[in-house]
């Protein structure tokens, strides 16, 4: 299980770094279409995390990761709406 966790952590860090580098180079004209796609991905992540949570069993590490995914996805989907009011 430790090898799986380390691999998951490595993929998360690499994806975060690559995502940051890609997003920093996006021109303003592509902002709206990309945010629409990003919102769709957050919605899929939120639904998947909610569906997979009951099947995790006793693995506290994976439960924490899934709860973080739920929190981040929910924040990403609701924060722009809250801030625009």
Secondary structure as UniProt FT lines:
FT   HELIX           2..24
FT   HELIX           28..30
FT   HELIX           31..53
FT   TURN            54..55
FT   TURN            57..58
FT   HELIX           60..83
//
